[in-house]
Amino acid sequence: MMSLLVLLLSLPALAQEVVCTLPWLGDVTRVLAPEAEITVLVQGTEDPHHLSPTPALTAKVGSADLYVENGLGLEPWSAALLDGAGNPGILPGQPGFVRASQGVTRLEVPSGATPATGDLHPEGNPHIWLDPLNVPIVADNIAAGLARIDPENGEAYVERAKTFRHEVQVRTYGEELVGSLGGDVLDGLARGGKLYDFLESKGLSDRLGGWLGEGAALRGRSMVFHHRSWAYFIDRFGLRVVDYIEVRPGIAPSAAHLDGVKMTIQFSGAKVIGVTSCYDDQHARVLAEETGATLVRLPGDVGGIPEVSDYYALIDTLVARLGE
Ligand SMILES: [Zn+2]
């Protein structure tokens, strides 16, 4: 009996078990809680809107201490998965549940009294992670969830979220501007759509570094995308999207729609057709051949292509591939 007690006392604290719906959520969680056991449900090469969870994944949800979902309707399968997992502590409203998108300003919110449009984005565009300014908000939400289930280490999670915010700011604007103006001031200007005017008025335009500095070439450039994954990226980097191959999110194009897209490409002079790697690029290939535009395969999430191993590499790759 005595020896069992000694054994129990000498065991290290159990690692928290966290289930994240999407790879980028798993990556942010790993930054905040490197010691946690993290399971990610959707692979970066898979379409996040659809998932048929395996029994092994459902079992992971059943034993999880924390469940992190994007929300905004991106994971229509999430509610049924939670219902079936038999783990009351991680249901919405409980301490073990995190809706990562809470507090993020939504784009493309349907107008009018009827929210449901019959497509994959009935609550507005859910692809929030393609704007780097949104991801520290998500990190704060996840840190708060980790602190709820593991209060002893609560301060450490919150501190790591602050460090992450600073790191994202440095990668967004460059070390120099974050050092001189402060990342939060730059975030405020960027959110208000005043960053570029402000920098120009101060003679600092050429000091903009990081993703926005490198991505300056993207501003105003005309493109066509397959799926509406890009609202937040477009908003931050100033691209001009002239059309989408899908009629609406998740609704495949008719021949007439594709003819319209082809004409739009020709009239607008769009040079790039972007397709996330989880989608079939058959329509995009035909359009590229017919118009001379370049088909660019893009990772939609961490792991979407092999070299995108974390969130930073995801944005690095998008800025580089679209700027070529
Ligand atoms: Zn979508």
Boltz pocket constraint, residues with backbone or C-beta under 6 A from the ligand:
constraints:
  - pocket:
      binder: B
      contacts: [[A, 49], [A, 120], [A, 121], [A, 126], [A, 127], [A, 227], [A, 228], [A, 229], [A, 249]]
      max_distance: 6.0
